[in-house]
Amino acid sequence: MATTPNAKPDPVAGADPDVDPDVDPQGSGKLDRTVIVTGLVIVSGMLMSVLDTTIVNVALDTLSSDLDSSLNKTQWVVTGYLLSVAMVIPITGWAMDRFGSKRIWILAVALFMLGSALCATAWNMESLIGFRIVQGLGGGMLLPAGQTMIARAAGSDRMGSAMSILGVPMLLGPVFGPVLGGLLVEYASWHWIFVVNVPVGIVAIALAVWKLPAGAPADDPGRLDVVGLVLLSGSLASLLYGLSEASSRGGFDERGVLGWLIGGGVGLALYAGYSLARGPASIIDVRLLANRVFASSTVAVFLVAIGMFGGMLLLPLYYQTVRGQGALDAGLLLAPQGLGAIVAVLLTGRLTDRIGAGYVVPVGVVLALAGTFPFTQVGVDTSYVWLCLALFVRGIGIGSVMMPTISAAYTTLSKDQASRAAPTLSAIQQVGASLGSAVLVTVLTHQLTAKLLSRGLDTGGGGGGATELHSIPASEMPVVGPLLADSYGYAFWFAFGLTALIILPALALPRHRHGKPAGAGSPRGQQPRGQR
């Protein structure tokens, strides 16, 4: 894009065709009606995909029995969706530049809704897996497209407040998804876990057509980088498949798992070299990481996904396997974490805009650690009241870390860079969440196996993943229960340590002096004044 010699850098919201240029002319930092409406429309669409993952996880046993399929094959309902998401994330930024953000958003919601409707009509496991892949094509575009549109609408001085809107489905979905899934499976049928997405999708599309700005295509989106797309999408799919297999098998030491992980890692390294050589013409420009704030935010998002979202897998597992709660009750017991996240979203958005994520995130990390520590001490009869209080604090911590970190990533990027940065953050978040789940399940199952062997008890072949934990007979729980609880405590120590690591990149996040955002719209790779 050509610029005049003395022109100011193009900030995220500056001269954006998605945004009214007269909005908030004084730079008050308050969200105007346009940004709020854009955010709420995006949330209406994202709510489907964020809730869907946890809802489907709750229903895997039911799907396996009703469709007469093995549990290993049924796992492909999750794995197929995950691979589809990985394949489509990298192309989202280019597609928005080429066709316009509004069109791509509507396409993403429509694909997800269509996939959901088809899933509800599935007649066997193979058809369900195929329809889940269609669903994933839409779901993979929703998060990066949503982040880009909010970033463009808000501008750097209001990024924290705007991204806090996006935090509602991202933070509450994993908490309340199991509740909704449990209700539907217990009182209706598995078809309804997909049917519920259809009316939500219709409303989301109607709102998008009615309320979203036009989102004109970029002046010069460039040609589609087919080589980079194939290399990056294939590498992400290989990596995520390996992590999914590690989680389901309870370990990284099997040949199939390691092969996929190594292949994905090598592919990503090759893509990094390819992108450095090709520059902005590549599907995702890795040179964005030369921006210190964006690089620090990316590392922080990765660690947040590993430590916190991996920990979200352990929480319902503990309630279900150790305490004998059903999916619905386990979901309700997680509600305090969602309430804590709501408190954080309400408080930290404007605060991040005023003082910077560099001050907010470290406090959030401390709160998340305080809320995670009680779970390192869990037993078979730990007080539910105590655990609910801990989850409330943990929710505040998660909410105070996740969205301020994502908002910081966009504060020093131009409008053109935002559409290519969003897929990077989405891919990093997806890989981090999968890695965290795989690591913590592996630690849990290996620790339980070691405890059983040390007492001369049968391990049932050792190792299995998270699904194997549900198959422990109730008659064995008086003996196995305390060992299982101790194993959860051991795994939560890993979640605690991974969460603590977030403090390192958090120290490099922006800090605003005098309550005024610094360096809005700074050129890529330059350090804005007032940040340290």
C-alpha positions in Angstrom: 0.0 0.0 0.0 1.5 3.3 -1.0 2.0 6.1 1.5 3.1 9.7 1.4 6.6 10.4 2.8 5.4 12.1 6.0 2.2 10.1 6.5 1.5 8.7 10.0 1.5 4.9 10.3 -1.8 3.4 9.6 -3.2 2.2 12.9 -5.5 -0.7 13.3 -8.6 1.4 13.0 -7.2 4.2 10.8 -8.8 4.7 7.4 -10.4 1.2 7.7 -13.3 0.7 5.3 -15.0 -1.4 8.1 -15.2 1.6 10.4 -16.8 5.0 10.5 -13.8 7.5 10.6 -15.8 9.9 12.7 -16.2 7.5 15.6 -14.7 8.6 18.9 -12.8 11.6 17.4 -11.5 12.7 20.8 -9.9 9.3 21.5 -11.7 9.0 24.8 -11.0 5.3 25.0 -14.7 4.6 25.4 -16.4 2.1 23.1 -18.8 3.7 20.7 -22.0 2.0 19.5 -20.4 0.8 16.3 -17.7 -1.2 18.1 -20.1 -2.6 20.6 -22.6 -3.7 18.0 -19.8 -5.3 15.9 -18.5 -7.1 19.0 -22.0 -8.5 19.9 -22.7 -9.7 16.4 -19.3 -11.5 16.3 -20.0 -13.0 19.7 -23.4 -14.3 18.5 -21.6 -16.3 15.8 -18.6 -17.4 17.9 -20.8 -18.7 20.6 -21.7 -21.7 18.5 -18.2 -22.9 17.8 -16.8 -22.3 21.3 -19.7 -24.1 23.0 -19.8 -26.9 20.4 -16.4 -28.4 21.3 -17.2 -29.1 25.0 -20.8 -30.1 24.2 -19.6 -32.8 21.8 -17.0 -34.0 24.2 -19.7 -34.7 26.8 -21.7 -36.7 24.2 -18.9 -39.0 23.0 -20.0 -42.1 25.0 -23.6 -41.6 23.8 -22.5 -41.2 20.2 -20.4 -44.3 20.4 -23.3 -46.5 21.7 -26.1 -45.0 19.6 -24.1 -45.2 16.3 -22.7 -48.6 17.2 -19.1 -47.5 16.9 -15.9 -48.1 18.9 -14.8 -45.3 21.2 -11.5 -45.0 19.3 -13.4 -44.4 16.0 -15.8 -42.0 17.8 -12.8 -39.9 18.8 -12.6 -38.9 15.2 -15.7 -36.8 15.7 -13.3 -34.5 17.7 -10.1 -35.2 15.7 -11.7 -34.7 12.3 -13.1 -31.3 13.4 -9.7 -30.3 14.8 -7.9 -31.1 11.6 -10.4 -29.2 9.5 -9.9 -26.2 11.8 -6.2 -26.4 11.3 -6.4 -26.6 7.6 -8.6 -23.5 7.2 -7.0 -21.1 9.8 -4.1 -20.0 7.6 -6.2 -19.0 4.6 -8.6 -16.8 6.7 -6.5 -13.6 6.6 -5.9 -13.7 2.9 -9.6 -14.5 2.3 -10.7 -11.4 4.3 -8.3 -9.2 2.3 -9.5 -10.7 -1.0 -13.3 -10.9 -0.5 -13.9 -8.6 2.5 -14.3 -9.4 6.2 -18.1 -9.3 6.3 -18.5 -11.9 3.5 -16.0 -14.2 5.0 -17.6 -13.9 8.4 -21.0 -14.8 7.0 -19.5 -17.7 5.0 -17.9 -19.0 8.2 -21.1 -18.9 10.2 -23.1 -20.5 7.3 -20.6 -23.3 6.9 -20.7 -24.0 10.6 -24.5 -24.0 10.7 -24.7 -26.2 7.6 -22.2 -28.7 9.1 -24.3 -28.7 12.3 -27.5 -29.4 10.5 -25.9 -32.2 8.6 -24.4 -33.7 11.8 -27.9 -33.9 13.3 -29.0 -36.0 10.3 -25.9 -38.4 10.5 -26.9 -42.1 10.0 -23.6 -43.7 11.0 -20.2 -42.7 12.5 -18.6 -42.2 9.1 -21.2 -39.7 8.0 -21.0 -37.8 11.3 -17.2 -37.5 11.0 -17.6 -36.2 7.4 -20.1 -33.6 8.4 -17.9 -32.5 11.4 -15.2 -31.7 8.9 -17.6 -29.4 7.1 -18.4 -27.8 10.4 -14.7 -27.3 11.2 -14.2 -25.4 7.9 -16.5 -22.7 9.3 -15.4 -23.0 12.9 -11.7 -22.5 12.0 -12.5 -19.1 10.3 -14.7 -17.8 13.1 -12.0 -16.9 15.7 -9.4 -15.2 13.4 -12.1 -13.4 11.5 -13.8 -12.2 14.7 -10.5 -11.0 16.2 -9.6 -9.1 13.0 -13.0 -7.4 12.7 -12.9 -6.2 16.3 -9.3 -5.1 16.1 -10.1 -3.0 13.0 -13.2 -1.5 14.5 -11.7 -0.6 17.9 -8.3 1.0 17.2 -5.3 0.6 19.5 -6.5 2.9 22.2 -9.6 0.8 22.9 -8.4 -2.6 22.1 -8.6 -3.9 25.7 -12.3 -2.9 26.0 -13.2 -4.3 22.6 -11.4 -7.6 23.0 -13.1 -8.1 26.4 -16.4 -8.5 24.4 -14.8 -11.3 22.5 -13.7 -12.9 25.8 -17.3 -13.7 26.7 -17.6 -16.8 24.5 -13.9 -17.7 24.6 -13.8 -17.9 28.4 -17.3 -19.0 29.2 -17.7 -21.7 26.5 -15.4 -24.3 28.1 -17.2 -23.7 31.4 -20.9 -23.8 30.4 -20.6 -26.1 27.4 -20.6 -29.2 29.6 -23.7 -28.0 31.4 -25.6 -27.5 28.1 -24.2 -30.8 26.7 -25.2 -32.7 29.8 -28.7 -31.3 29.7 -29.2 -32.2 26.0 -27.8 -35.7 26.3 -29.6 -36.5 29.5 -33.0 -35.1 28.7 -33.2 -35.1 24.9 -30.9 -36.9 22.4 -27.5 -36.4 20.9 -29.0 -34.9 17.7 -29.9 -31.8 19.7 -26.2 -30.9 20.5 -26.0 -30.0 16.8 -29.6 -28.8 16.1 -29.2 -26.0 18.7 -26.5 -24.4 16.5 -29.0 -23.9 13.6 -31.2 -21.2 15.1 -28.2 -19.5 16.6 -26.5 -19.5 13.2 -29.6 -18.0 11.5 -29.7 -15.2 14.0 -26.0 -14.6 13.7 -26.2 -14.4 9.9 -29.2 -12.1 10.0 -27.4 -9.8 12.5 -24.2 -9.8 10.4 -26.2 -8.8 7.2 -28.0 -6.1 9.1 -25.4 -4.6 11.4 -21.8 -5.4 10.3 -20.0 -2.8 8.2 -19.4 -3.7 4.6 -15.8 -4.6 5.0 -14.5 -3.9 1.6 -11.6 -6.1 0.2 -8.1 -4.8 0.5 -6.7 -2.7 -2.4 -4.1 -5.3 -3.2 -4.6 -8.6 -1.4 -2.0 -10.3 -3.5 -2.1 -13.8 -5.1 -3.0 -16.7 -2.9 0.3 -18.3 -1.6 -0.6 -21.9 -2.5 2.8 -23.4 -1.6 2.7 -21.6 1.8 -0.9 -22.6 2.5 -0.2 -26.3 1.7 2.9 -26.3 3.8 1.5 -24.4 6.8 -1.9 -26.1 6.8 -0.4 -29.6 6.5 2.1 -28.9 9.2 -0.6 -27.6 11.6 -2.8 -30.6 10.8 0.1 -33.1 11.4 1.0 -31.4 14.7 -2.6 -31.2 16.0 -3.3 -34.8 15.0 -0.2 -36.0 16.9 -1.2 -34.0 20.0 -4.8 -35.4 19.7 -3.3 -39.0 19.5 -1.0 -38.3 22.5 -4.0 -37.1 24.5 -6.2 -40.1 23.6 -3.4 -42.6 24.2 -2.0 -41.0 27.3 1.6 -40.5 26.1 4.0 -39.1 23.5 6.2 -42.2 23.3 4.4 -44.2 20.7 5.9 -44.3 17.2 2.8 -43.0 15.5 2.4 -40.1 17.8 6.1 -39.0 17.6 6.0 -39.3 13.8 3.2 -36.9 13.4 4.6 -34.5 15.9 8.1 -34.5 14.3 6.6 -34.1 10.9 4.5 -31.1 12.0 7.4 -29.5 13.8 9.7 -29.9 10.8 7.0 -28.6 8.5 6.5 -25.5 10.6 10.3 -24.9 10.6 10.4 -25.2 6.8 7.4 -22.8 6.6 9.2 -20.2 8.8 12.2 -20.2 6.4 9.9 -20.0 3.4 8.0 -17.1 4.8 11.2 -15.2 5.7 12.3 -15.5 2.1 8.9 -14.6 0.6 8.0 -11.9 3.0 4.5 -10.2 3.0 3.5 -12.3 0.0 3.4 -15.5 2.2 0.1 -16.7 3.6 1.2 -15.7 7.1 4.2 -13.4 7.4 6.4 -14.7 10.2 8.3 -11.4 10.2 5.4 -10.0 12.2 7.3 -11.6 15.1 10.0 -8.9 14.7 7.5 -6.7 16.6 8.5 -7.2 20.2 5.0 -6.6 21.6 3.4 -8.9 19.1 6.0 -11.6 19.7 5.7 -11.3 23.5 1.9 -11.5 23.2 2.1 -14.6 21.0 4.3 -16.4 23.5 2.0 -15.4 26.3 -1.1 -16.6 24.4 0.7 -19.9 23.7 1.5 -20.4 27.4 -2.0 -19.3 28.5 -3.5 -21.9 26.2 -1.2 -24.6 27.5 -1.4 -24.0 31.2 -5.0 -22.7 31.6 -7.0 -24.4 28.9 -5.1 -27.6 29.5 -6.1 -27.3 33.1 -9.8 -26.9 32.0 -9.7 -30.5 30.8 -8.6 -31.8 34.2 -11.3 -30.0 36.2 -14.4 -31.9 34.8 -12.4 -35.1 34.7 -11.6 -34.8 38.5 -15.3 -34.2 39.3 -16.5 -37.1 37.1 -13.9 -39.7 37.8 -12.9 -39.1 41.5 -16.1 -37.6 42.8 -18.6 -39.6 40.7 -20.5 -36.6 39.3 -22.3 -36.8 36.0 -21.6 -34.5 33.1 -24.3 -32.0 34.1 -23.3 -31.8 37.8 -19.6 -31.5 36.8 -20.5 -28.6 34.5 -22.5 -26.9 37.2 -19.5 -27.2 39.6 -17.4 -25.4 37.1 -19.8 -22.4 37.0 -17.8 -20.4 39.6 -14.9 -20.2 37.2 -17.2 -18.7 34.5 -18.5 -16.2 37.0 -15.0 -15.2 37.9 -14.2 -14.8 34.2 -17.2 -12.5 33.8 -15.9 -10.3 36.7 -12.5 -10.1 35.0 -13.9 -9.2 31.6 -16.0 -6.4 33.2 -13.0 -5.0 35.0 -9.9 -5.5 32.9 -11.0 -4.2 29.5 -10.9 -0.5 30.2 -8.1 -1.0 32.7 -5.9 -2.6 30.0 -6.6 0.4 27.8 -5.6 2.8 30.5 -2.5 1.3 32.1 -1.5 -1.5 29.6 -1.5 -5.3 29.6 2.0 -5.2 31.2 0.4 -4.2 34.5 -2.8 -6.2 34.3 -1.5 -9.6 33.1 1.0 -10.3 35.9 -1.7 -9.7 38.5 -4.0 -12.1 36.6 -1.2 -14.7 36.6 -0.9 -14.4 40.4 -4.7 -14.8 40.8 -4.7 -17.8 38.4 -2.0 -19.5 40.4 -3.8 -18.8 43.7 -7.0 -20.4 42.2 -5.0 -23.4 40.8 -3.0 -24.2 43.9 -6.0 -25.8 45.9 -6.4 -28.3 43.1 -2.8 -29.5 43.7 -4.0 -30.7 47.1 -7.3 -32.4 46.1 -8.5 -35.6 47.7 -11.6 -37.8 47.4 -13.6 -35.6 49.8 -12.2 -32.1 49.4 -14.9 -29.5 50.3 -16.9 -28.4 47.2 -17.3 -24.9 48.8 -13.5 -24.6 49.0 -13.1 -25.8 45.4 -15.8 -23.4 44.1 -14.1 -20.5 45.8 -10.8 -21.5 44.2 -12.4 -21.8 40.8 -13.9 -18.3 41.2 -10.5 -16.8 41.8 -9.0 -18.9 39.0 -11.7 -17.6 36.6 -10.8 -14.0 37.5 -7.1 -14.9 36.8 -7.9 -16.5 33.4 -10.0 -13.6 32.4 -7.4 -11.1 33.5 -4.7 -12.8 31.4 -6.3 -14.1 28.2 -8.1 -11.1 26.7 -5.5 -8.4 27.7 -2.8 -10.6 26.2 -4.7 -10.9 22.9 -5.5 -7.2 22.8 -1.9 -6.3 23.4 -0.9 -8.3 20.3 -2.8 -5.9 18.1 -1.9 -2.5 19.6 1.2 -1.9 17.5 0.0 -3.5 14.3 -1.3 -1.7 11.2 -4.7 -2.4 9.8 -3.2 -4.5 7.0 -1.2 -6.5 9.4 -4.2 -7.3 11.6 -5.8 -9.7 9.2 -2.6 -11.8 8.9 -1.8 -11.6 12.6 -5.2 -13.1 13.7 -4.6 -16.5 12.1 -1.2 -16.6 13.7 -2.7 -16.1 17.2 -5.6 -18.5 16.5 -3.2 -21.2 15.3 -0.9 -20.6 18.3 -3.9 -20.8 20.7 -5.2 -24.0 19.1 -1.8 -25.7 19.3 -1.2 -24.5 22.8 -4.6 -25.8 24.0 -4.0 -29.2 22.3 -0.5 -29.4 23.7 -1.6 -28.5 27.2 -4.4 -31.2 27.1 -2.0 -33.8 25.9 0.7 -33.0 28.4 -1.6 -32.9 31.4 -3.5 -36.1 30.5 -0.1 -37.8 29.9 1.2 -36.7 33.3 -2.1 -37.8 34.9 -2.3 -41.3 33.4 1.4 -42.0 33.9 1.3 -40.9 37.5 -1.7 -43.1 38.1 -0.1 -46.1 36.4 3.0 -45.6 38.6 0.9 -45.5 41.8 -1.0 -48.6 40.8 2.1 -50.5 40.0 3.8 -49.5 43.2 1.0 -51.1 45.1 0.9 -54.2 43.0 -2.5 -53.3 41.4 -3.6 -54.1 37.9 -3.2 -51.2 35.5 -5.4 -52.6 32.8 -2.6 -52.4 30.2 -1.3 -49.0 31.5 -1.5 -45.6 30.1 -4.7 -45.0 28.2 -5.9 -41.5 27.7 -8.6 -39.5 29.3 -11.4 -41.7 28.1 -9.9 -44.7 30.0 -10.3 -42.9 33.3 -14.1 -43.2 33.0 -14.0 -46.9 32.7 -12.7 -47.6 36.2 -15.3 -49.8 37.9 -17.2 -48.3 40.9 -16.2 -51.3 43.0 -12.6 -50.4 42.7 -12.9 -46.8 43.6 -12.4 -47.2 47.4 -8.9 -48.4 46.6 -8.2 -46.5 43.3 -10.0 -43.3 44.3 -7.3 -41.9 46.6 -4.6 -42.8 44.2 -6.5 -41.1 41.3 -7.0 -38.0 43.4 -3.3 -37.8 44.2 -2.6 -38.2 40.5 -4.8 -35.3 39.7 -3.0 -33.2 42.3 0.3 -34.1 40.7 -1.0 -33.1 37.2 -2.3 -29.8 38.6 1.2 -29.0 39.8 2.2 -29.1 36.1 -0.7 -26.8 35.2 0.5 -24.5 38.1 4.1 -24.4 36.7 3.0 -23.9 33.1 0.7 -21.0 34.3 3.6 -19.4 36.2 5.7 -19.3 33.0 3.3 -16.7 31.6 4.9 -14.1 33.8 8.0 -14.1 31.6 6.5 -12.8 28.4 4.0 -10.7 30.4 6.9 -8.5 31.5 7.4 -7.4 27.9 3.8 -6.4 27.3 2.9 -2.7 26.9 2.7 -0.5 30.0 1.1 2.9 29.5 2.3 6.0 31.4 0.0 8.7 32.6 -3.0 6.4 31.8 -2.5 7.1 28.1 -1.9 4.4 25.5 1.5 4.7 23.9 2.7 4.2 20.4 -0.7 3.6 18.8 -0.2 2.4 15.3 3.6 2.1 15.6 5.3 0.7 12.5 6.1 -3.0 12.6 9.2 -3.8 14.5 9.5 -0.4 16.2 9.2 -0.1 19.9 6.6 2.6 20.9 7.5 5.2 23.4 6.1 4.7 26.9 6.4 0.9 26.7 8.9 -1.0 28.7 
